[in-house]
Amino acid sequence: MLKKMWLHFKLITKHKWIVFRLCSKVGLIWRGLVHDLSKYSPTEFFESSKYYVGYKSPIQVARQERVYSAAWLHHKGRNKHHEEYWYDFNAPVKAPVIPYKYTVEMLCDNLAAGIVYKGKDFTNDYPLWYWKNIKNKDVFHPKMVEFFDDVFEEISKNGIDAVLKKEILKEKYNKYCS
Ligand SMILES: [Zn+2]
């Protein structure tokens, strides 16, 4: 267990560092600093260490092993960069448009997750592939789907550095989401 705790600590800290670098590129330094801090809380840290595998999220493993992940329920209730935070079954619009800063933090989170889990095998196409094939679009407002379609398409063509610019992301967000 101690070894898994150490490996999990290294993984989440590496992920956090990459999110910080990506967020800083677009001026969202505070979002980068506070990103995923709740992963260091006991509820999230101990469960995720227990189900650490290294190549995918321990939350997926926990869901399989124990039906639900308490770490995930804790995490999504506190972190606005997750679409699930905003989703409300009882609201007239179940999946609202998410404010700009959290949308961009979400983007940086997705890119960082791909970079950390794929390692050397990461390519600019990977975030688009993940978005198209794995992400559940029902949890997103249609405007947000259009925004991410555009952003991930452009990243697959031109790379992260070309797209992760304040002006470009603001322009795309205003185009689709306002
Ligand atoms: Zn998170």
Residues whose N, C-alpha, C, O or C-beta is under 5 A from the ligand:
A	BS01	ZN	D36 N79
